[in-house]
């Protein structure tokens, strides 16, 4: 099974978030060939956004309930580059591989030089694979930011970057 195969599953989580009017981030955690945890973004539709119910955090919480597993063998797939909060939580969790689709130019954490961070983070080696099915993820974010009903991060650097980003034309909602 390939990174693209599992990213499709994360994209399904993101589509579910978008269908609820939420910011379209989806995440899955994989052990070998099995999805053992998943999450999709919550808390972006209210008057005040909830900034802790990120897809990655929800998947990590689900992982806690899964039971004992060698976390160094796990891979986390996310439709957007994990933010600094999520990146730190992933490092501390012991997951050693992160695969993401779309870069977060405004808040992405994976570009941090972890060697300059305290030992809790710097002693956690992690492999990062970027831009797996980027165009499919980008389409979801373009759809989100193009909808005038969605105000989360409206007119932000991320919104402007996303709406200006080159990709194929927006596919119909059912194409993912």
Secondary structure, DSSP 8 states (H G I E B T S, - for coil): --HHHHHHHHHHHHHHHHHTTS---EEEEEETTEEEEEEE--S-SSSS--SS--HHHHHHHHHHHH----GGGEEEEEEE--BHHHHHHHHHHT--EEEEEE--TTTB-TTS-GGGS-HHHHT---EEE--TTHHHHHHHHHHHHH-TT--TTTTSHHHHHHHH---S----GGG-
